[in-house]
């Protein structure tokens, strides 16, 4: 086990109860944080805006002076739409959303591994993870620690996230083959993914040759990374919506776990088929205008709180751009130096 923080450990499989018979079903729940346990609003190429008391107040104070300013309009629209999911004080997760996560965990069964797949799994966020685990423990009524985390890979977009989840599932099966007393049969597996995919729509982005247009495409990818013949069920709860404000601004948000998501998860664990919130959202999006009004985004305001996950992603992108520009400058100067010599 690799120690990451006071309470966060890395291991690929650690069920929350004693092992059952070989035929028992395993469950993996992949938990993103930003956009799932809080609301994150896309703000151009900046880190997502966090829906919290500080930012909601910031927007209200500027409403009359700059009613058409994109950041203000988006924040006010989200605050009205998700009034029950605003982060209070200095919190980074909304209490109602954490409570919904625990409801999903309770419904999952005994052989469940809760996997932290968010960029919060990075060492620098260990204190935040500790506080989150304490809050989950409070709602569960027992001590809780994440059973595992996805590999410590660089993630800047939806494709990276899904690949990390796929890698973890492959590792799950690899370790199962090395279990003491393994009889050669792979246990059935059910997978639930809670993610906003970096505030991204399922709009055709590709992962390992598969285009992601619907939740079913992500679920098919999950089944595809399992060994041939494995019995796998998968469910994506995509915490994402986009809409238009009265001022004509396009809003894209990681919308957090909804009550509908909880009911979908419970039905999935019971083996039932239900119409997903994602399918409803896609049908609704088909009726929206094809051309959005996308105005200039506001300049960075340091009083605004932003998503830790997207801040990490954008930091990586900026670093890569800087290195590229530096290399281009060196290459362009080399011929002049040679002539001078």
C-alpha positions as CSV (number, residue, x, y, z in Angstrom):
1,X,0.0,0.0,0.0
2,X,1.2,3.5,-0.8
3,X,0.6,6.0,1.9
4,X,-0.8,9.2,0.5
5,X,-2.3,11.0,3.4
6,X,-3.2,10.4,7.0
7,X,-6.1,8.2,5.8
8,X,-5.9,7.7,2.1
9,X,-4.3,4.5,0.8
10,X,-3.8,3.1,-2.6
11,X,-4.8,-0.4,-3.4
12,X,-6.8,-1.9,-6.3
13,X,-9.3,-4.0,-4.4
14,X,-10.4,-3.9,-0.8
15,X,-14.1,-4.8,-0.2
16,X,-15.8,-3.1,2.7
17,X,-16.9,-6.5,4.2
18,X,-15.5,-10.0,4.6
19,X,-15.1,-11.9,1.3
20,X,-18.1,-13.9,0.2
21,X,-18.1,-17.0,-2.0
22,X,-16.3,-16.9,-5.4
23,X,-19.6,-16.4,-7.2
24,X,-20.5,-13.2,-5.2
25,X,-20.7,-10.0,-7.2
26,X,-18.0,-7.3,-6.8
27,X,-18.9,-3.6,-7.0
28,X,-16.6,-0.7,-7.9
29,X,-17.9,2.9,-7.4
30,X,-15.7,5.5,-9.0
31,X,-16.1,8.9,-7.2
32,X,-15.2,12.2,-8.8
33,X,-15.4,15.2,-6.5
34,X,-15.5,18.5,-8.4
35,X,-18.8,18.6,-10.3
36,X,-20.2,15.6,-8.3
37,X,-20.0,16.6,-4.7
38,X,-20.1,20.3,-5.6
39,X,-21.3,22.4,-8.5
40,X,-18.6,23.6,-10.9
41,X,-19.4,26.1,-13.7
42,X,-17.2,26.3,-16.7
43,X,-15.5,29.7,-17.1
44,X,-13.7,29.7,-20.5
45,X,-10.2,28.4,-20.2
46,X,-10.0,29.2,-16.5
47,X,-10.7,26.7,-13.7
48,X,-14.4,26.0,-13.1
49,X,-16.2,28.4,-10.8
50,X,-17.2,26.8,-7.5
51,X,-20.9,27.3,-6.5
52,X,-20.4,28.5,-3.0
53,X,-21.5,31.3,-0.7
54,X,-18.5,33.4,-1.5
55,X,-19.0,33.3,-5.2
56,X,-22.8,33.7,-5.0
57,X,-22.3,36.9,-3.0
58,X,-19.6,38.0,-5.4
59,X,-22.1,37.7,-8.3
60,X,-25.0,39.4,-6.5
61,X,-22.8,42.4,-5.7
62,X,-22.0,42.8,-9.4
63,X,-25.4,42.0,-10.8
64,X,-26.7,45.6,-11.3
65,X,-23.4,47.0,-12.4
66,X,-22.7,44.4,-15.0
67,X,-25.9,42.4,-15.6
68,X,-24.6,40.9,-18.9
69,X,-21.2,39.9,-17.6
70,X,-20.8,36.2,-18.3
71,X,-19.3,35.1,-15.0
72,X,-22.0,36.9,-13.0
73,X,-24.9,35.7,-15.1
74,X,-23.7,32.1,-15.0
75,X,-23.1,32.1,-11.2
76,X,-26.5,33.7,-10.5
77,X,-28.3,31.2,-12.9
78,X,-26.6,28.2,-11.2
79,X,-27.2,29.5,-7.7
80,X,-30.9,29.7,-8.5
81,X,-31.0,26.3,-10.2
82,X,-29.0,24.5,-7.5
83,X,-29.9,26.4,-4.3
84,X,-29.7,23.2,-2.2
85,X,-26.1,22.4,-3.4
86,X,-24.3,25.6,-2.5
87,X,-21.0,25.0,-0.6
88,X,-21.2,26.8,2.8
89,X,-18.3,28.7,4.5
90,X,-14.9,27.4,3.4
91,X,-16.3,23.9,2.4
92,X,-15.5,22.4,-1.0
93,X,-18.4,19.9,-1.0
94,X,-22.1,20.5,-0.5
95,X,-23.7,18.6,2.4
96,X,-26.7,17.5,0.4
97,X,-24.5,16.0,-2.3
98,X,-22.3,14.1,0.2
99,X,-25.5,12.7,1.7
100,X,-26.6,11.5,-1.7
101,X,-23.2,9.8,-2.2
102,X,-23.7,7.9,1.0
103,X,-27.2,6.8,-0.1
104,X,-25.6,5.3,-3.2
105,X,-22.9,3.6,-1.1
106,X,-25.5,2.0,1.2
107,X,-27.4,0.6,-1.7
108,X,-24.3,-1.0,-3.3
109,X,-24.0,-4.1,-1.1
110,X,-21.2,-5.7,0.9
111,X,-18.5,-6.4,-1.7
112,X,-18.1,-2.8,-2.6
113,X,-14.9,-0.8,-3.2
114,X,-15.3,3.0,-3.3
115,X,-12.6,4.4,-5.5
116,X,-11.4,8.0,-5.5
117,X,-11.0,8.9,-9.2
118,X,-10.9,12.6,-8.8
119,X,-7.8,14.7,-9.0
120,X,-8.3,15.1,-5.3
121,X,-6.4,11.8,-5.0
122,X,-3.2,13.8,-5.6
123,X,-1.0,14.2,-2.5
124,X,-1.5,17.9,-2.2
125,X,-5.2,17.5,-1.7
126,X,-4.8,14.9,1.2
127,X,-6.2,17.3,3.8
128,X,-9.3,17.9,1.7
129,X,-9.8,14.2,1.3
130,X,-9.5,13.7,5.1
131,X,-12.3,16.3,5.7
132,X,-14.4,14.7,3.0
133,X,-14.0,11.2,4.6
134,X,-15.0,12.6,8.0
135,X,-18.2,14.0,6.5
136,X,-19.0,10.7,4.7
137,X,-18.3,8.9,8.0
138,X,-20.8,11.2,9.8
139,X,-23.6,10.3,7.2
140,X,-22.8,6.6,7.2
141,X,-22.6,6.4,11.0
142,X,-19.3,4.5,10.8
143,X,-15.7,5.3,10.0
144,X,-15.0,5.6,6.3
145,X,-11.9,5.7,4.1
146,X,-11.8,5.4,0.3
147,X,-10.9,1.8,-0.4
148,X,-8.8,2.7,-3.4
149,X,-7.8,5.4,-5.9
150,X,-7.1,5.4,-9.5
151,X,-3.4,5.5,-10.7
152,X,-1.6,8.8,-10.2
153,X,-1.7,9.7,-13.8
154,X,-1.8,13.2,-15.4
155,X,-5.4,14.1,-16.2
156,X,-6.5,17.2,-18.1
157,X,-9.6,16.1,-19.9
158,X,-12.5,13.5,-20.0
159,X,-10.5,11.0,-22.1
160,X,-7.7,10.9,-19.5
161,X,-10.2,10.3,-16.7
162,X,-11.9,7.4,-18.5
163,X,-8.6,5.8,-19.3
164,X,-7.6,5.9,-15.6
165,X,-10.9,4.2,-14.8
166,X,-10.3,1.6,-17.4
167,X,-6.8,0.9,-16.1
168,X,-8.2,0.4,-12.6
169,X,-10.7,-2.1,-13.8
170,X,-8.0,-4.0,-15.6
171,X,-6.0,-4.1,-12.4
172,X,-9.0,-5.3,-10.5
173,X,-9.2,-8.4,-12.7
174,X,-5.4,-8.9,-12.7
175,X,-5.3,-9.0,-8.9
176,X,-8.3,-11.3,-8.7
177,X,-6.4,-13.9,-10.7
178,X,-3.7,-13.8,-8.0
179,X,-6.0,-14.2,-5.0
180,X,-5.2,-17.1,-2.8
181,X,-7.5,-20.0,-3.7
182,X,-8.7,-18.5,-6.9
183,X,-10.7,-21.2,-8.8
184,X,-10.2,-19.8,-12.3
185,X,-13.6,-18.1,-12.5
186,X,-14.0,-14.3,-12.6
187,X,-16.5,-12.9,-10.2
188,X,-19.4,-10.9,-11.7
189,X,-18.7,-7.1,-11.5
190,X,-20.9,-4.1,-11.4
191,X,-19.3,-0.6,-12.0
192,X,-20.8,2.8,-11.2
193,X,-19.1,5.9,-12.4
194,X,-20.0,9.3,-10.7
195,X,-18.3,11.9,-12.9
196,X,-18.8,15.2,-14.7
197,X,-15.7,14.5,-17.0
198,X,-14.1,17.9,-16.4
199,X,-17.4,19.7,-17.0
200,X,-17.7,18.0,-20.4
201,X,-20.6,16.8,-22.5
202,X,-20.6,13.4,-24.2
203,X,-20.3,15.0,-27.6
204,X,-18.3,12.4,-29.5
205,X,-14.8,12.6,-27.8
206,X,-12.9,9.4,-28.4
207,X,-11.3,7.0,-25.9
208,X,-9.2,4.1,-27.2
209,X,-11.0,4.2,-30.5
210,X,-14.6,4.5,-29.1
211,X,-16.6,7.7,-29.6
212,X,-18.6,8.9,-26.5
213,X,-22.0,10.2,-27.5
214,X,-24.2,8.7,-24.8
215,X,-23.8,7.2,-21.3
216,X,-24.2,3.8,-23.0
217,X,-21.0,4.4,-24.9
218,X,-19.1,4.9,-21.7
219,X,-20.7,1.9,-20.2
220,X,-19.8,-0.2,-23.3
221,X,-16.1,1.0,-22.9
222,X,-16.1,-0.3,-19.3
223,X,-17.4,-3.7,-20.4
224,X,-14.8,-3.7,-23.2
225,X,-11.8,-3.3,-20.9
226,X,-12.8,-6.4,-18.9
227,X,-11.4,-9.8,-19.9
228,X,-13.2,-11.8,-22.5
229,X,-16.1,-13.7,-21.0
230,X,-16.3,-11.5,-17.8
231,X,-19.8,-10.7,-16.5
232,X,-19.8,-6.9,-16.2
233,X,-22.6,-4.4,-15.7
234,X,-21.8,-0.7,-15.8
235,X,-23.7,2.5,-15.1
236,X,-22.5,6.1,-15.7
237,X,-24.1,8.8,-13.6
238,X,-23.0,11.8,-15.7
239,X,-23.3,14.9,-13.5
240,X,-23.4,17.5,-16.3
241,X,-25.9,19.9,-17.8
242,X,-25.8,22.9,-20.1
243,X,-28.4,25.6,-20.5
244,X,-28.9,29.2,-21.6
245,X,-29.4,32.2,-19.2
246,X,-32.1,34.8,-20.0
247,X,-29.2,37.1,-21.1
248,X,-28.2,34.5,-23.8
249,X,-25.1,33.1,-22.1
250,X,-24.3,29.5,-22.4
251,X,-23.8,27.7,-19.1
252,X,-21.9,24.4,-18.8
253,X,-21.8,22.9,-15.3
254,X,-20.8,19.9,-13.3
255,X,-24.2,19.7,-11.6
256,X,-23.5,17.3,-8.7
257,X,-25.4,14.2,-7.7
258,X,-29.2,14.7,-8.0
259,X,-32.0,12.7,-6.3
260,X,-32.6,11.2,-9.8
261,X,-29.0,9.9,-9.9
262,X,-29.5,8.3,-6.5
263,X,-32.7,6.5,-7.7
264,X,-30.9,5.4,-10.9
265,X,-28.1,3.9,-8.9
266,X,-30.5,2.1,-6.6
267,X,-32.4,0.7,-9.5
268,X,-29.1,-0.4,-11.1
269,X,-28.1,-2.3,-8.0
270,X,-31.5,-4.0,-8.0
271,X,-30.9,-5.1,-11.5
272,X,-33.6,-2.9,-12.9
273,X,-33.5,-0.8,-16.1
274,X,-34.6,2.9,-15.9
275,X,-34.5,5.9,-18.1
276,X,-31.4,7.7,-17.2
277,X,-31.1,11.4,-16.4
278,X,-28.4,11.5,-19.1
279,X,-30.8,10.2,-21.7
280,X,-33.4,12.8,-20.7
281,X,-30.8,15.5,-20.9
282,X,-29.7,14.4,-24.4
283,X,-33.3,14.4,-25.6
284,X,-33.8,17.9,-24.2
285,X,-30.5,19.2,-25.7
286,X,-31.7,18.1,-29.2
287,X,-34.5,20.7,-28.9
288,X,-32.1,23.6,-28.0
289,X,-30.7,26.1,-30.5
290,X,-27.7,24.9,-32.6
291,X,-25.8,28.2,-32.2
292,X,-25.1,29.5,-28.8
293,X,-24.3,33.0,-27.8
294,X,-20.8,32.7,-26.2
295,X,-19.6,36.2,-25.1
296,X,-16.2,37.1,-23.7
297,X,-15.5,35.6,-20.3
298,X,-14.7,38.0,-17.5
299,X,-11.1,38.7,-16.5
300,X,-9.8,36.6,-13.6
301,X,-11.1,37.8,-10.2
302,X,-8.9,36.6,-7.3
303,X,-11.9,36.8,-4.9
304,X,-13.6,34.0,-6.8
305,X,-13.2,30.4,-5.6
306,X,-12.5,27.8,-8.3
307,X,-12.5,24.1,-8.8
308,X,-9.2,22.4,-7.6
309,X,-9.5,19.7,-10.2
310,X,-9.7,22.0,-13.2
311,X,-7.0,24.2,-11.8
312,X,-4.7,21.2,-11.9
313,X,-5.6,20.4,-15.5
314,X,-5.1,24.0,-16.7
315,X,-1.8,24.3,-14.8
316,X,-0.6,21.2,-16.8
317,X,-1.8,22.8,-20.1
318,X,-0.1,26.1,-19.4
319,X,3.2,24.4,-18.5
320,X,3.1,22.4,-21.7
321,X,2.5,25.5,-23.8
322,X,5.4,27.4,-22.1
323,X,7.8,24.5,-22.8
324,X,6.7,24.4,-26.4
325,X,7.2,28.1,-26.9
326,X,10.6,28.0,-25.2
327,X,11.7,25.1,-27.5
328,X,10.5,27.0,-30.5
329,X,12.5,30.1,-29.5
330,X,15.7,28.0,-29.0
331,X,15.3,26.4,-32.4
332,X,14.8,29.7,-34.1
333,X,17.9,31.2,-32.6
334,X,20.3,28.3,-33.2
335,X,20.9,29.1,-37.0
336,X,21.8,32.7,-36.1
337,X,24.3,31.5,-33.5
338,X,25.9,29.2,-36.0
339,X,26.3,32.0,-38.5
340,X,27.9,34.3,-35.9
341,X,30.4,31.6,-34.9
